[in-house]
Amino acid sequence: MTFQELTDELMRLYPQGKYAEALESIEQNADLFPEQAARITFWRMCLLSLCGRADDVISVFRQGLDAGLWWSESLFVDTDLDHVRNLPVFKQLAAESNKRAMEMQSQIQPARTLLIPDDTARELPLFIGLHGRNGHKDSNVEYWEIARQHGWLVLSPQSKQAIFPGSYCWEDNEQGLADILFHLGEVKNIYQVDPNRIIIAGFSQGSGMAIYAALSGNVEARGFIGVGTFMVEPDSLIPLASQQPALRGYFITGEKDQTLGKARAIQNILREHNIPFEEEVHPDLGHEFPLDFEGSFEKAINFIFTE
């Protein structure tokens, strides 16, 4: 089993409320993925809590901390942990975890992945692709590679907002914008970038961050592409949208995506401020990329660059 297959198995069982079955699958395969220890440990804590096994949650939490793991306090608002949230011992362990997370935050250095097109002896169109929550700079590069194959220079910046070892988020919009601009500036110092052909895209929370960055005007993007778009507070876009920047957006959504309501809220804000966008809807798609992302990419580019 690959880690993606394990993740897919969890995503299949969890919405059905089959928590014990999901837990069994994870515990049987956890040792195959030592590099995913922090993620898997947190999954186990959540599923044990949903199964009403408070003592086992505490035991797994302690084992994780003893192994040197840590998790940001933002993770502990997860409703899956409601069964243990108010236990004094859980609060104590969460405080220790967050203390470590804050100590590690100060040590995080900027990181990015670049995908270079074959022909660089020209002004290059730039595609900025943002990972989702719990992701990192390489999380979605297999999809962003489509842009490189179409001649785009691809920048996949990593957020500096860590939530556990090797996993990052975009929850602070201004910090996220600063991270993007840092990498954008460095890339422009290395390559000739066509200022009229810059696109910013993202998956899930990375999509919300991409839209925020595009609307801010600080990233001079012609448009944005959102896949499984999510944002905790869509209303944070209203002050930016009121400036009515000249850009166009393209949404790729799935009707089975549990976060679809957030995408709809963002679309309503754009519509109210006359910012043009198009939506590609997949009836059987969840919170994920469509199988034919290349086709989606081509449609998005055609729409964004329509005069």
N, C-alpha and C positions, 0 to 999 in steps of 0.2 A: 504493500500500500504506500502511495506517495502521500506527502503532507496535504496536497491539494485534495486528494481523494478523501482523506480523513476529514478535512474541513467541509467538503461537500456532503459527507455523511452526516456531520453535525447539523449542517444547514437544512438537511432533509428531515431529520428527526425532531429537531428543536421546535419548529412551528407546529408540529403535531402533538406536542406535549409529551413526547416519548423520552423523558429526561433520563430515566434509569437505563434505557437502551443506549442512548447517546453516551452516557457516562461509561458504560461497559465498553463500548467501542474505543473511546479515548484511552481508558486505562489499559486496555489490551495492546494498544499500539504506541503509547507514549514513549517507550524506550527507544523507538525507532528514530525519534526526532529530538535528540538532546539539545540542538540549537534552538528549538522552539519551547524550551522548558518553561519560560515565564508565561507565554501564551497558554500553553496546555495546563499549567498549574492553575491559572485563573479560570479557565474553562471548568476544571474539576471543582473548584470552589463554588462556582455558580450553580453547577448541576447538582452538587451535593446539597446546597442550600435549597434548591427547588424540590429535592427529594426529602426534605425535612431532616437531614442528617447533620445537625448543628455541630456535634462533637467532631465529626470527620472533617467539616469545613475548617475548624480551628486547627486540627492536626495537620492537614495539608498546608494551611497558611504558615504554620510554624516551620514545617519542613522546607517550604520554599524560602523563607527568610534565612533559615540555617544554611541553605545552599548558596546564599549570597544574592538571591533574587530581590526585586523590589517592584512596586507598582505605584503610580501617581494616585493621589487622592481622587482625581476625577473619575477613576474607574469604579470607585466604591459607591458611587451613586446608582449603580446598576440595580434595577429593581429585582433582579434575580437573587440578590443578597438580602432581601428584606427579612428573611427568616432569621438572620444572624446579626443584622446591622446594629441592633441596640444592645447586644451582649457586651458587657464591660471588657471581656478578654478580646473580643473582635476589635473593639475600638482601640485597645492598646496596641494590637498587632498592626492595625491600619495606620496608626500614628507613627510607629517605627518604620513601616514601609514608606510612608510619605517623606519622613525625615531623610531616608536614604535617597529617595527620588530627587529631592531638592539638592542634596549634596552632589549627585551625579549630573544634575542639570547644568551646573557651572562648568563642567568639564566637557560638554558637548561641543564639537567643532563642526563647522560647515562641511557639508558633503553633497555631492551631486553625481549623476551619471550623464554622460554625453554620448549621443549616437551621431556619428559623423557620416554625412552622405558621401557618395563616391567622388563627386565633383565639388571641390571647395575653392576653385579658382574663379570665384564670382561672388556677388552679393547673395547671401543665403537666406531663404525664408526660415523663420525660427518658430518651432513648435515647442511650447513649454507644457510639460505634462506633470500634473501633481498627483501624488499617491493619496490613497484614502486614509481614514483614521486607522490606527494600528498598523500602518504601512511604513515603507522606507523607500529610498531612492530607486531601488530595483523592482519594486512591487509590481508595476504595470508595464515595464519596458517591453515585454513581448507584444503588447498592443501598440505602444508608441513607435515600435520598430516599423510599423506600416507607414508612418510619416517619413521616416528616414528613407525608406524604399521609394517614396515619391519625391525625393530630392530635398527634404527638409532637414535642417540641423535640429536635433532634438535635445532639449535640456530637461532633465528630470531632477529638480532640486529636492533635497530632503529637509523637512521641517526640523527645527531645533527644539521643538516641544516634545520631549520624551514622555511616554506614559508607562513603558517598561523597557527592559534592555532590548535594543534593536527595533523598537516600535515607536512611531511618532504620530502626532496629530496636528491639526490646524485650528485649534479651538480659540486661540487669541488671534483675531484678524490682523491687528497691527503688527504683531510679532511675525506672523506668517508673511505679510506683505514685505516686511524688512528682509526676511530670509530670501524671498524670491528676488527682490531687487539687488541684493548682494550678488547672487549667482548671475543674474542678468548682466550686471555691470562687468563682471569678470569675463563672461562669454563674449561680450561686445569688444573687450580689449584683445581678444584672441582671434576672433573671426569677423569678417565683413557681414553684417546682418542687414538685410533689406528692411528698412524701417516701416515700409508699407505692407509687409507680409509677415506679421507676427500674430500668432494664434496662441491662446492659453486654454488648456483643457484640464480636466481632472476627473477622478472617479470618487463617488460618494462625497465625503467631507472635502476632499480635494477639489471636487467640482464647485462646491459652495465657495471655497477659497479662490478658485479661478475667476468666478463671477465677481466676487468682491474686488479682486485685484484689477480686473478689466474695467469695472465701473469706477474705480478710484481715479483712473486716468494716469496713475503712476507707471503702470505697465502699458505701453502704447500699443495695445493689441487691436487688431482689426475686428476681432470677434472671439468668442469662446465656444467650447464644446463641453457639455456636461453629460457624464454617463452615471446613471443612478444618483442623480444630484441630491445632496443632503446638506442642510445647514441648521444648526441648533436654533438660531434666531434670524429667520429671514428678514425681519423688519430692520435689521441693521443695514440692509441694502437701500432703504428708502432715501436717506440723505444723499447717497451717492447717485442713485437713479434719477433724482430730481435735477441733476446737472445735465442729464440727457446727452451723454457722450455718443459720438458717432460710431457705434459698433453694432454687430449683429450676433445673435446667439443661436445655438443648435443643441437641442436636448435629445438624448437617447434614453428612453424610459421603458420600463417593464410594468405591465399591469399587475403583476404579482409581486412587485417590489413593496415591502412593508413601509418604506420611507417615501412613497410616492406623494403623500400629502405635502411634504416639504418642497418638493419640486413644483407642485401646483401653486403653493404660496409664493414662491420666487417668481413663477411665470405671471402671476397676478400683478405683482409689483412692476415687472417689466412692461406688462400690457398697459397698466395705468400711466406709465411714463413714456409711452410710445417708443419703446425700444424693441425693434423687430426681432423676432425669433421664430424658429420652426421646430416642430417636435416629431420625432420618429418613434412610434409606439410599437412595442412588441408584446402581443397578448400573453405569451407563455414565459416571459422573461421575469426573473426575480431581481435581486439586488446584485447585478453582475453585468459583465460585458456581453453583447450579442456575439453569436458565433461568427457572423460575417462583419467584423468590425471594419475591415477594409472598405466594404461597400458603404458603411455608415460614414467613414472618414471622407470618402469622396463626395458623398451627398452634402456633408457639413461644409466642406471647403467650397463647393459650388454655391451653396446658399450664402455663406459669409462674404464671398467675393463677388456676388451679384451686384451690379451697379443699379 
